[in-house]
Amino acid sequence: MLIKEYIKEEVMEKRINAMSIRSQMESVAIDRAALLNTDKKRLAYLFLSEYAASIPDLQDELLADNWAFDEMERLGFFKQ
């Protein structure tokens, strides 16, 4: 996947805010947006969530979000 253009900060904020709202449908105990505390994590989430849209079983945005966070966990983005 190629990134064709500069991603504006407000676009990233809107996408991450929408993900945060969707994740509250599953649990209000954790705000996933707080986990995206670096530019690297934010861009990884945005890339993976877009990639998830190409996976037939992940057409639902909440499923795609879960998949993206699972992949980020697997890749070590949230290790302390």
Secondary structure per residue as TSV (DSSP state, phi and psi in degrees):
chain	resnum	aa	ss	phi	psi
A	1	M	-	360.0	132.9
A	2	L	-	-106.8	142.0
A	3	I	-	-93.6	115.4
A	4	K	-	-83.3	-27.1
A	5	E	S	-147.3	167.4
A	6	Y	-	-64.0	134.2
A	7	I	-	-93.8	119.0
A	8	K	-	-69.5	145.4
A	9	E	H	-57.5	-40.6
A	10	E	H	-67.4	-30.4
A	11	V	H	-67.9	-44.2
A	12	M	H	-62.2	-43.2
A	13	E	H	-61.2	-43.0
A	14	K	H	-62.7	-43.5
A	15	R	H	-64.3	-42.3
A	16	I	H	-71.1	-37.3
A	17	N	H	-63.8	-41.7
A	18	A	H	-63.0	-40.5
A	19	M	H	-62.9	-41.1
A	20	S	H	-61.4	-43.0
A	21	I	H	-65.3	-44.0
A	22	R	H	-61.2	-40.5
A	23	S	H	-68.4	-24.3
A	24	Q	T	-69.2	-17.7
A	25	M	T	-68.2	-27.1
A	26	E	T	-90.1	-41.8
A	27	S	-	-161.2	134.2
A	28	V	S	-94.6	-1.0
A	29	A	S	-72.7	-29.1
A	30	I	-	-127.2	133.1
A	31	D	-	-100.6	104.0
A	32	R	H	-60.2	-28.8
A	33	A	H	-60.3	-31.9
A	34	A	H	-65.8	-25.1
A	35	L	H	-72.5	-21.0
A	36	L	-	-92.0	65.3
A	37	N	-	-97.3	10.7
A	38	T	S	-136.7	159.0
A	39	D	H	-60.7	-38.1
A	40	K	H	-60.6	-44.4
A	41	K	H	-67.9	-40.7
A	42	R	H	-63.6	-45.4
A	43	L	H	-67.1	-37.2
A	44	A	H	-63.6	-44.4
A	45	Y	H	-59.7	-48.6
A	46	L	H	-60.6	-43.3
A	47	F	H	-62.9	-50.0
A	48	L	H	-65.4	-36.3
A	49	S	H	-68.4	-35.2
A	50	E	H	-68.3	-42.2
A	51	Y	H	-60.9	-40.7
A	52	A	H	-58.5	-29.2
A	53	A	T	-64.4	-19.6
A	54	S	T	-89.6	-3.7
A	55	I	S	-92.8	119.4
A	56	P	G	-53.1	-38.1
A	57	D	G	-78.2	-2.9
A	58	L	G	-118.6	37.1
A	59	Q	-	-71.6	-21.4
A	60	D	S	-79.0	135.3
A	61	E	H	-64.2	-35.6
A	62	L	H	-66.9	-41.2
A	63	L	H	-63.1	-39.9
A	64	A	H	-65.1	-40.9
A	65	D	H	-60.5	-47.6
A	66	N	H	-59.8	-42.6
A	67	W	H	-62.6	-45.0
A	68	A	H	-60.4	-44.1
A	69	F	H	-68.9	-36.1
A	70	D	H	-62.1	-42.9
A	71	E	H	-65.4	-41.3
A	72	M	H	-62.8	-40.0
A	73	E	H	-62.9	-47.3
A	74	R	H	-60.0	-37.0
A	75	L	T	-81.7	-3.2
A	76	G	T	89.4	16.8
A	77	F	T	-66.9	-24.9
A	78	F	T	-110.1	13.1
A	79	K	-	-74.7	140.4
A	80	Q	-	-85.1	360.0
